[in-house]
Amino acid sequence: MIVHHVTKSYGDQSVLNQVNITVREGEIYGLLGPNGAGKSTLIKCILGMVKQDEGEIIIRNCKVDPKRSNYLKNIGYVPDSPFLYNYLTPREYLEFISDLQGVPAGQKHNNINYLLEQFSLLDRQDDMISTFSHGMRHKLSVAGAIVHKPHVLLLDEPLSSFDPPTTKFMKSFLKDYASKGNIIFMSTHLVDIAQHLCDRVGILLNGSILKEYKDLEDLRDFENLIIRDMEATNADIS
Ligand SMILES: Nc1ncnc2c1ncn2[C@@H]1O[C@H](COP(=O)(O)OP(=O)(O)OP(=O)(O)O)[C@@H](O)[C@H]1O
């Protein structure tokens, strides 16, 4: 996946400024930045939900325009606040999403059983989603994002609502998903999550990738970078 010179402003507020990122197959890339850095905006640009002002995004030789439906087949997306249909059961929800994504009928049943089992939702398969906890809803949202086995999985602030055993499971599930040649691109503001899940981390600050880390031990620098940046910004204002 290539993010090339992506620039985005909302009105006169510049949010992304010439962002360049290349993520290889099999890689988990973390976008680490403080609140308001533009992480969700970049994910929405990759998804085509937000149109960048400049630059391009390419997944498997496909640009977000003009064939968005072809492009979207390659992508799964988990927003920070999952959108689910409360009046469906998790099985009905996954069936609905599978149909939307064009999963072949012959694969649908086994695929959904596998996901419900993997995500420990089999015993709740007949309950309404409205009765689910926040963490269970988030898990179902991840399952829904991968029913069509997308090449790129976009996760906006994953793991934030999971308890320790679910976090452990989810990390191992995502690592395994990437190891099959898929790309995982995730945003977080938590150094710990970035350190334990990602192969590479880019620091998004003031609209640009300030630094990329492969040796994730060095991520301890991140908090100092942010604090120095905020102090410099405050000094400029005063
Ligand atoms: N639709 C929009 N219209 C106007 N401004 C927006 C819109 N979406 C985001 N912004 C602004 O763009 C900036 C970046 O927001 P964004 O949600 O991308 O940041 P983020 O890094 O994901 O933040 P957080 O970690 O708090 O979720 C913020 O100042 C936000 O208010």
Ligand as a Chemical Component Dictionary entry (heavy atoms), coordinates in Angstrom:
data_LIG
# 
_chem_comp.id                   LIG 
_chem_comp.type                 NON-POLYMER 
_chem_comp.pdbx_formal_charge   0 
_chem_comp.three_letter_code    LIG 
# 
loop_
_chem_comp_atom.comp_id 
_chem_comp_atom.atom_id 
_chem_comp_atom.alt_atom_id 
_chem_comp_atom.type_symbol 
_chem_comp_atom.charge 
_chem_comp_atom.model_Cartn_x 
_chem_comp_atom.model_Cartn_y 
_chem_comp_atom.model_Cartn_z 
_chem_comp_atom.pdbx_ordinal 
LIG N1  N1  N 0 -15.064 16.319 9.243  1  
LIG C1  C1  C 0 -14.246 17.216 9.821  2  
LIG N2  N2  N 0 -14.466 18.547 9.654  3  
LIG C2  C2  C 0 -13.657 19.455 10.217 4  
LIG N3  N3  N 0 -12.576 19.161 10.967 5  
LIG C3  C3  C 0 -12.307 17.852 11.172 6  
LIG C4  C4  C 0 -13.131 16.820 10.611 7  
LIG N4  N4  N 0 -12.618 15.632 10.968 8  
LIG C5  C5  C 0 -11.541 15.896 11.726 9  
LIG N5  N5  N 0 -11.351 17.224 11.848 10 
LIG C6  C6  C 0 -10.249 17.899 12.580 11 
LIG O1  O1  O 0 -9.029  17.418 12.053 12 
LIG C7  C7  C 0 -8.063  17.249 13.092 13 
LIG C8  C8  C 0 -7.553  15.807 13.063 14 
LIG O2  O2  O 0 -8.613  14.972 13.477 15 
LIG P1  P1  P 0 -8.474  13.377 13.467 16 
LIG O3  O3  O 0 -9.742  12.820 13.991 17 
LIG O4  O4  O 0 -8.005  12.943 12.137 18 
LIG O5  O5  O 0 -7.279  13.180 14.514 19 
LIG P2  P2  P 0 -6.799  11.873 15.320 20 
LIG O6  O6  O 0 -5.306  11.871 15.269 21 
LIG O7  O7  O 0 -7.501  10.669 14.809 22 
LIG O8  O8  O 0 -7.282  12.227 16.791 23 
LIG P3  P3  P 0 -7.703  11.275 18.044 24 
LIG O9  O9  O 0 -6.464  10.547 18.506 25 
LIG O10 O10 O 0 -8.152  12.273 19.069 26 
LIG O11 O11 O 0 -8.803  10.370 17.584 27 
LIG C9  C9  C 0 -8.754  17.642 14.395 28 
LIG O12 O12 O 0 -8.416  18.995 14.687 29 
LIG C10 C10 C 0 -10.229 17.526 14.052 30 
LIG O13 O13 O 0 -11.011 18.416 14.796 31 
# 
loop_
_chem_comp_bond.comp_id 
_chem_comp_bond.atom_id_1 
_chem_comp_bond.atom_id_2 
_chem_comp_bond.value_order 
_chem_comp_bond.pdbx_ordinal 
LIG N1  C1  SING 1  
LIG C1  N2  SING 2  
LIG C1  C4  DOUB 3  
LIG N2  C2  DOUB 4  
LIG C2  N3  SING 5  
LIG N3  C3  DOUB 6  
LIG C3  C4  SING 7  
LIG C3  N5  SING 8  
LIG C4  N4  SING 9  
LIG N4  C5  DOUB 10 
LIG C5  N5  SING 11 
LIG N5  C6  SING 12 
LIG C6  O1  SING 13 
LIG C6  C10 SING 14 
LIG O1  C7  SING 15 
LIG C7  C8  SING 16 
LIG C7  C9  SING 17 
LIG C8  O2  SING 18 
LIG O2  P1  SING 19 
LIG P1  O3  DOUB 20 
LIG P1  O4  SING 21 
LIG P1  O5  SING 22 
LIG O5  P2  SING 23 
LIG P2  O6  DOUB 24 
LIG P2  O7  SING 25 
LIG P2  O8  SING 26 
LIG O8  P3  SING 27 
LIG P3  O9  DOUB 28 
LIG P3  O10 SING 29 
LIG P3  O11 SING 30 
LIG C9  O12 SING 31 
LIG C9  C10 SING 32 
LIG C10 O13 SING 33 
# 
